[in-house]
Amino acid sequence: MMMEREVEIREIRDLLLLLNRKMDVLMGERETFSMMKVSEASLREFFEEEPECYSLDDLRVRYP
């Protein structure tokens, strides 16, 4: 009985460690996505003020 509890506790601990690692990955991805959105928003005004350097005629290849 005592041995079974120890095994169950060890399994629960292992699952919690795995869950924590997955949460860390998800939080890192969320932080990266948030930084990308902030960068996009902050650069939007800059690029809107820039003149167009190229036109569709400048393309060598066009995909339908």
N, C-alpha and C positions, 0 to 999 in steps of 0.2 A: 504494500500500500504506500509506504513512504517513498519507495523507489519510483513508483508510478508518478507520484506528485513531482518529484525532482525532474523526471523526464519531461513531464508536461510543462513545468516552469521553464526548463531549458528551451523547449520548442517555442513557447510563447516569447521568450527573450529573443530568440533568433528571428522570429517573425517581426517583432518590434524593431529590431536592428535593420532588417530588410525594408520595412515600411519607412523608417527614418531616412534611409539612403534614397529611396524613391522620392520622398518628399523634398529632400535636398535638391535632387535633380530637377524636379518640377519648379521649385522656387527659383533656381538658377535660370531655367528657361523663361519663366515669367519675368524675371528682372531683365533678361536680355531683350525680350519682346518689348517691355516698357521703355527701355533705353532707345530701341529702334524707333518706336512711335514718337518719342520726344524729339529725336534727331530729325525724323521726317517732318514733323510739324515746324521745327525751328528753321529748317532749310527751305521749306516751301516758299516762304516770302522771298528769300534770297534768289531762288531759281525763277520765280515769277517775274522778277525785275531784270533778269538777264536776257539779252537778245537771243533769238534763235540763231544758232551758228550753222545749222544744216537744215535742208528741206528734204522732202520726199524724193526730189530729183537727184539728190546727192547719194542716195542708196545704190549700192551695186547689185544687191539681191533683194527681191521682194517676195515675201511669202504670202500666199492667198489667205 
